[in-house]
Amino acid sequence: MTSDRSAEDALEIARLATLPPLEYEREREAAAERMGCRVSILDRLVAAARAADAAPGQGRALDLREPDPWPSPVDGAVLLEGIAAEIRRYVVFGAAAADAVALWVVAVHAFDRFFIFPRLFVTAPEKGCGKTTLLDAVSRLVPRPLPADNITAAALFRTIEAARPTLLLDEADTYARDNEELRGVIDSGHRHDGGVIRTVGDTYEPRRFSTFAPMALAAIGHLPGTIEDRSIRIPMQRRRPDEHVIALRLDRTGMLDELARQAARLAIDHADALSVADPVMPDGVYNRMADNWRPLLAVADLAGGQWPVRARKSAVGLLGDGEDAASAKVLLLGDLRELFRGEPSGVLFTREILNALHKDETKPWPEWRHGKPITDRQLAALLKEHQIKPKTVRRADVTEKGYRPEWFEDVFARYLPPPSVTASQTSDSAGFDPFRSVTPETDLTPNVTDEYGRTPRDSADCDAVTDGKRGRVEEEVEWRA
C-alpha cells in the first residue's frame, strides 16, 4: 500500500513539475491537500523535480504552452474560417483538407470531452510537400504542443501520463512503421480509456499509464494500417511554381496565436455541449470512420453557418480520396470481386488471379514481399482468416486450383461496399480483362447488374476432378499451404 501511494505521489509531482508557473500556482494548494502534505513541502519537491529535469546531461523540462483564452465569446464559424484561411497562407492543399485541419485543431481544445479522438495524419508522396510546415502551424494553434520526433514507446506513454500534451510526430515513417511497441501505444491512445500497463520499481508493481492524448503525425507514404485507421488523413502534394505561399516564421505567429486563444475560449464556453453531441454522419461514413469524424462534426455543428454541410463534404471527400484506409486483406477482397465480375463462368484459377494482381502497378501486389510479387501461398494466407481456401475447380475442360464466387459472398457483404453495376459479359473463357471499369449508364447503354447468383453453365458447373475412370469422380481436394 505504501509503494502504491509513493508511486502515485511521484507521478503527481512529475505532472506538477511540467506545469507553467501560473497554472501550478492555481493547483498547488489543492494538490498538497490531496497528497496530505504542507504546501511548502510540495513546493520543494516540485522545485527539486524541475531541477532534476534541468540538470546537465538530463535534458530540459518540458515547455508546454497553454493559450490564454480569448477575453470575449467567439463566433465558431468565423473562427474556423479564419483557421482554414490562415493555414493555407503557408501550405498548399485542398479546401477539404484545410477544413478538416481547422476542425481538428478546435476539437483538440476540448479533446477530453470525447470518448474517442482521432489522430491527424499528414501524408505526402515525397519530401518538400509542406508536411513539417503544416505541423509547425498546427503547433501554434493547439494547447500544450510537444514536438517529439523519434520518440520511444516508453517515453511516449510516460509523457502522456505526466503532461497530457498535444504530440506532434514528424517524419513518423522513419520510426513508427516497424516499431510494434510504439504502434501499440499510439493505437491505444485513440480512446479515452486507452492505456498500457507496465511494472515499476524494485517490486515490479503493475501500474497503468494513460495513453489518451491528441496526436498529429506526418510521414512520407503510408503508416501501419492500424494507425491510419484511427486518423483523419490529410494528403499533401508538392506545390507548383505558380502556387504561392508565404514562409511560416515561428517567431512571428501573432495571428496563429490569436486563433489559438479564440479556440480555447470556444472550447471553454461549449465544452458541455460538445461532450453530449451526437452528430449525424453523411452517407458512407460509419464504424471507425464515424468515430474519427464525430468530434470534428460536433465542432462544425456547434459553429453553425455553412460548417455543418462543409464539414460533411470534407469528410466524404477525404475518405474517398483513395484506398489508404483499406487493409491489404480488404484491398484484396475488392480486387477479387472485380475479377469475378469479369469472368462469366464463375471460376477463377489461382494462376489467373496472380497474373492479374501482378499486372496492377497501382496496388502492392507486384512488390508484395521484399520487392517480389505475391505468390499463391501468400494469397491463400490472406484469405485463410475468412475460412476460404483454394480448391480444385473446373472450367470447361480445364481443371486447376482456384476459387468460386459463392465462397466469397459472405465476406464481400461484410467487408466491401455494395458493388457497382457493370455491363454483362458474354465471353465464355478465362481471358477476361482484369479490373474492367464500370460501364456508365446512358440512354443507349443502360447498366445491367452482373449477379454472382446466376445459374452456371455446364462448362463451369463441376467442382470435382475426374480420375479417368468412367462414372467416377473425386471429391474436392483442399489445398494446403
N, C-alpha and C positions, 0 to 999 in steps of 0.2 A: 504493500500500500504506500509505503514511504517512497519507494522508487517511482511509482506511478505519479505521485504528487511532484516529485523532483523533476521528472521528465516534462510534465505539464508546465511547471514554472519556467524551465529552461526555454521551452518553445515560446511562452508568453513574453519572456524577457527579450528573446531574439526578435519577436514581432515588434515589440515596443521600440527596440533599438533602431528599427528601419523607418519609423515614423518621422515626418518633418517636425521640427520643434513645436510649432503651434498646435499640431494635432496631438502630439504627445502631452502637451500641457493640458489639453482638454480631457485626456484619458487617464492621466497618472493617478488621480485620487481614486477613481472607480477601480482601476486595475490593482492598486495597492490594497483596497478593501477586499477584492476577490481573492487575492493571494495571501491575505492575512498578515500583512506587514505594514510598517510605517512608510509614509511617502518618501521620507528622506532615505530610507534603506533602498527602496525601489529606484530612486534617482541614482544612487551609487552603482547599483547593479546594472542599470541601463547604460550609464556612462562607461562602465567597465566593458560592457559588450560592444559599445561603439568604438572604444579604444582598441579592443582586440581586433575588430574588423579593419581598423585603420592601421594596425601595426605593420612595420616594414616586413615585406615578404609575404603578407597575408591578404593582399588586395585592398580594396576600399569598400566602405559601407555602401549599400545600395542607395542611389539617389532617385527616388520615385516622386515625380512631380504630380501634384494634385491641383487641377484648375480651380481657381476661386469662382464659385458660382456667380453668374450674372446677377446684378442687383435687382432686376425687374423681370416680370414674366416674359416668356419668349413665345413667338409665333412659330410653331413647329414646321409649317410648310415653308416659310421664309428661311428658316434655319437650314432645312435640308437642301433647298435650292442653293443657298449660299455655300454649303459644304461641297456639293457636287461641282458647282462652278469654280470654286477656288482650287480644288484638286486638279481640275482639267487645265488649269493655267500651267501646271508643272509636268503633267504626263499626258500622253496621247492614248486614249482608249475610248470604247464606245459609251454611249449615253446610258445603256442598261447597266454596264459595269460601274460607271460613276455613281449612278443612283444606288446600286447595291452597297458600294463602299460607304456612301453617306448614311444610309440606313443602319449599316452595321456599326459605324462609329457612334452614332447617337445611342443605339441599343447597348453598347458597351458600358455607358454611364449608368445603366440600370441592369447590368447582366445578372446580378444576384437575385433579381426578381423573376428570373426564368428558370425552369427546371432543366431545360436543355439550351445550350448556347453554342452556335456554330463557330468553327474556325473560319478565318478569311484566308483563302489560298490563292496567292497571286502567282500566275504561271506564264511563261513565255518560251518560245522555241529556241531562242538564242540569247546571248548576252546583249546588253545595250538596249533593252526594251523598256527600261524605266521601272523595273521592279523595286530596286532599292530606293529610288526617289519616292515611289508611292508609299513604301513603308516609312520613310522619313516624314512624309506629310501626315500619315496616319498617327505617327508617334506624337505629333503636336496636337492632335485632336482628341486623344483618348486619355482617360485618367491613369496615373501610375504606370507610364510606359517604361518598358525594360527591354532594350535590345539585348539578345542573348544568343548570338551566333555560336554554333558548335557546342551547345550546352549538353551535358551528360544527363542521363536519366535521373541519377541521384540528386544532382544539383537542381534539376527541374522540379521534382516534387517537393523538395525541401524549401525551395524558393517560393513556390506557390503556397505551401502551408504557412510559411512565416510572413509573407508580404502581400499575397494576392495581387500581383501586378498584371498589367496587360503585356503579354510577352510578344516580342517581335523577332521572329526567327528567319533571318535572311540566309540565302544560299543553302536552304534546307536539303537540297538534293545531294549535297556533299557529305551529310552526316546522318540523315534521317531515313534514307531508303533502306539500308541494310542493317540498321540498328533495331533489333526486335524489342529490346527493353525500352528504348526511348519511344518507339512507336506505341508500345503498350501504355506508357504514361500519357502520351498525347491523346490517344484514343479514349482512355478512361475519363479524362477531364472534359469530355463533351457534355456530361451530365452533372447536375448539382450534387448528386451523391457519389460522384466518381472519386476514387482514391486508390492508394496502394498500401499494402501492409508490409512493414519491414521490422526486423528485430533490432533493438538498440541496447546500448550499454553492456556492461560486463555480464549481466544475467540474460542477455539476448531476449529481452522483453518485447513481445509483439506490439507494435504501435501503428496506428492508422494515420496516413498523411493524405490530406485532401489534394486533388489534382484539378479541381474546377477553377478555371480562370480563362479570361478571353485570350485568344492567341491568333496572331496573323503570321502566316508562313509565306515565303517566296522561294521559288525554285524554277530551274530550267526543266521543262518537260513535266513528267508525272512524279507524284509521290505514291507511296503504297495506297492501295485502294481503300483500306480502312480509314486512312486519314482524309482522302478526298471525299469519301462518302459522308464525312462529318463536316464538310466545308461548304462555304459559298465560294464558288470558283470564279476567279477574276482573270480572264485571258487578256494578254497584252501582246502587242507587236511592235517591232522597231518602227519609229516614225519616219515618214517620208521627208525629203528635203523641203517640200512645200508646206509641211505641218510645223507650226511654230509653237514653242513653249518658252517659258522663262525659267531661268535657273532657280532652284529652291535654295535659298540661303538660310541655314539653320540659325544664324544669328540675327535674322530679320524675318520673324514669323508672326508679326503682330496680328494679322488677320486670322491666321490659323488659331492662334491663342485665344482671340476673342470668340471665335466659333466654338472652341472647346469649352469656354466658360458658359456660353449660352446653352450648349448641350447639357452641361452639368446642371444648370438651373431647370431645364425642361425635365430632366430625369427626376430631380427632387420634387418638383411640383406634381408629377404624374406617375410616380413610382407605383402607387397602389393600383391605378388603372391599368398600367402595363402588366402587373403581376396577375391580373384576372382576365386579361384579354384572350380571346379565342378567335382569331381572325379567320375568315372564310378563305379557303385555298382555291386558286384557279385550277381549271381542269388540267389533269396530268401531273399535278403536284401532290404527292401522297407519301405515306410512310415516313422514312427518314428525311426525304426531301422536304416534306411538310414540317417536320420537327426543326429543320435548319432554318426554314424561312419564317417560322412563326414569330420569333422576336422582331424580325425586320418588318413584317407586315403589321405587327402590333404598333410599331412606331409610325408606320405610314398611315394607318387608320387614325391614330391619335393626332397626327399632324393635319389630316384633312386636306381640303383643296383637291388638287389633281393627284395627290400622292397615293391614295388607295388604288386607283387604276394604274398609275405609273409604276408603282412597286410590283404589282402583279404582272405587268408586261415585262418588267425586268426579270422576274423570277422565271417566267416561261421562256424568255429569250436566252437567258444564261443556261438554263437546264437543257435547252435544245441546241446548245452550241457545239455539240459533239457527243461522243460516246465515252467521255472521260469518266463518268460516274459508273459505267458498267464494269463489272469484274470480268476477268478473262472467261470464266465459265458462262456468264450471261452473254458476253460477246459471241462466244462460240455457238450458243443456242440460237442467237439471231441469224448467224451465218448459215447454220444448218437448216433453219426454217426456209431461208431463201433458196437454198439448194434443193430442198424437197419440192418447193413450189415450181422449180424449173425442170423437174423430172416427172413426166406424166405417169410412168409405170409405178411410182410409189416406192421404188427401191433405189438405194444409193450404195454403191460399193465403197469400201474404205479407201481404195486407191484413188477413186474419183474425187472423194471428199478432200483427200490430202492434196491432190493435184490442183483443185480449185483454191484451197486455202493458201497453198504456196505461191499462187499467182497474184494474190491480192496484197500488193505492197503497202496499202493503207492500213493494214492490220498487223498485229505482232507475229502472225503465224510463219512468215518466211524466215524470221530470225528468232524463233521461239526460245531456244536454249543455247547460250554460248554462240550466238550467231548462226545456228543451224536451224533448218526448217522443222516444224512439228512433225513427229513420227506417229505411226499407228498406235504404238503403246502409250504415247503421251496423250493422244486423242482419247483413247479408251480411259485413261486415268482421269481426265477432266470430266468424263461422263459417268464415271463409276459411282460418284456420290448420289447421282439421280437414279441409281439402280438400272442403268442402261448399259448393256454390253453388246459388242458386235457379235453377230451370229452368222451362220451360213444361210445366205439368201439367194434366190434365183430370179433372174430377169431374162425372159425368152429362153434361150438355150445356154445362158452363161450362169455359172454358179460360183460365188465367191463370198468372202467375209464382207459383211456390210450391215446396213440399218434399214428399218422401215419406219415410216412417219407415225404410225399409230403408237409406237413405243414412246414417242415424244409428246403426245397430245397433252398429257397432264402437266409436264414441266414447261411446255410452251405457254400454257394458260396461266401458270403460276408466276413465271419469271419474265415474260415478254408482254409488251403492249399488244392489243388486238392487231392482227395482220391487216395490212392494206390490201386492196383488191388488185388483181393483175389479170391480164388477158389470159384466157385459157390456152393451154399448149396442145399442139397437135402432133408433135414428134413422138414416135414410139421407140426411141432409142435413148441411150445414156449420153449422147453427145450434146448435152444441154449447155447453154451459155450460163456459166455461174454468175450469181448476183445480178440477174437480169433486172433492170429497172421496171418500175410500175408504169403501165400504160395509162396516160391520163384520159379521163372521160371527156369525150366531145360529142357533138350532135351526130357524127358519123360513126364513132367508135366507142360505144358505151362499155363500161367496165363489166367484166364477168368474174364472179368470185370463183377462185380455184380452191375447192374444198378437199381436205385430206380424206374425208369420209366417203368419197365416191367409190363405186364398185370397181375393183381392179380387173384388168383384162386377164385373159388366160396366160399371157406372156409373163405376168408378174404375180400370179396367184399362188405360187408354191414356195413354201419356206423350207422344203425338205430337199435332200440330196439323193438322187437315185444311185444305187450301187452297181448298176449294170445288170441286175437280175430283174427279169420281168415281174411287175406287180409288187416289188418290194421297195420301200423307201426307208431311209434312216430318219430318226427324229433330229430336230435342230441341235447342232453342237455348239455349245457356248465357247467363245474364245476367251482364253485366259492369258492375262498379261504376265 
